[in-house]
Amino acid sequence: MALDKKKILQLAEASQGEMKQLGKALNVDNTIQLAETIKSGRESEEELMAINPMLPSYLADIQKILNFMLRTVGSVRTHVNNRSKELSGLQNVLK
């Protein structure tokens, strides 16, 4: 089976477009701000306990989940950037 250079180039270009869309979709500025706000809000545990005794542990769980998600987003961003570079290299080799 012969290498279909034209098809690979077309698919690589389409994949580059998907990588750009994925990069745009990874905008989580509000989530970052929420995680930082929760972190600073957890410093006054007495106030939180006055609102609801379960609130400190609930916010700790939410903060842990948000931080995990933000690390995952960072990892995906790295993959998107690296794969984009690899696809560009492939396209340059095949052109």
Secondary structure, 3 states (H helix, E strand, C coil): CCCCHHHHHHHHHHHHHHHHHHHHHCCCHHHHHHHHHHHHHCCCHHHHHHHCCCHHHHHHHHHHHHHHHHHHHHHHHHHHHHHHHHHHHHHHHHC
